[in-house]
């Protein structure tokens, strides 16, 4: 089986770079999935035809192994969402 990037890989990367209150982070699996889905869609949109990322909730993984740079970009997209939502909230 080919190596793939898991949701845990992405979420752990996000937690490493996260500088927001953990109380604001989603606590349910479904909400975390939704955030990862949004970040992957945003990534695909920005990369245009160069990106073919797909997510699979059943296996909790993407369709391929991300490069370190790609994984970091997706983690930063998630962080951006949280920071943006924090500004909107306040």
N, C-alpha and C positions, 0 to 999 in steps of 0.2 A: 504494500500500500504506500502511496506517495505521501510524503510529509506535507502537512498542512498547518496553517496557523489556527489556533483555537481561540474561542472567545476569552478563555482564561488568560492566554498570552496577551491579548489586546487589553483586557481589563487590568492586568498586573502592570503593564507599561503605563497605562493611564494613571494608576494609583501612585506610581513612582514620580511622575511629573506633576501630579495634582497638588495645588496649593490652596484648595478651598476647604471649607469646613466639611468634615466627613458626614455630619448630620444631614447635609443637603444631598448626599448621594442616594441613589435609589437602593432600596433594600430588597426588592423582589427580583427574581430571575427574569420575569417578563419585562420589567422596566429596563433592566440592564440590556436585555436582548433588543428592545426598541431603540435604545441609544446606539448600540453597535450597528444596528440596521441603518439608522440615519447617517451615522458616520461613514459607513461603507458606500451608501448611495451618494453622499456628498463627495467622497473621494472619487468615485467613478465619474461623477458629473464634471469635476474639475480636471480629471485626466483625459476626458473625452474617449476616443477610441483606443487609447493606450491602456485602458484598464478593463479587466474582465472579471472583477471580483464579484463573487456570489456568496451568500451566507446560507448556512443550513442549521436550523435550530435543533434538528434531530441529533446531529453529530456535534453540535456546538462548535462549529468550525467554518472556516472559509474554504473555498474550492482549491486553494493552493497555498504554498508557503510564501509569506510576505518577506521582502527584504527588510533589513533593520530600518532603513529609511522609510519604507511604506508603513511599517508598523508604528513608527514614531509619529508620522504624519496623521494617521488615524487616531492615535492617542491624543494628539494636539487638537484635532477636530472635536473630539469628545470634551476635552478641557475647555475649548472655546465655547461650546454649547452651555456648559455649566457657568462659566464666567458671564456670558451674555444673559442667561436666565437670571443670574444673581443681580445684574444691573437693572434688569426689567423689574425684578421683585422690589428692589429698594427704590 
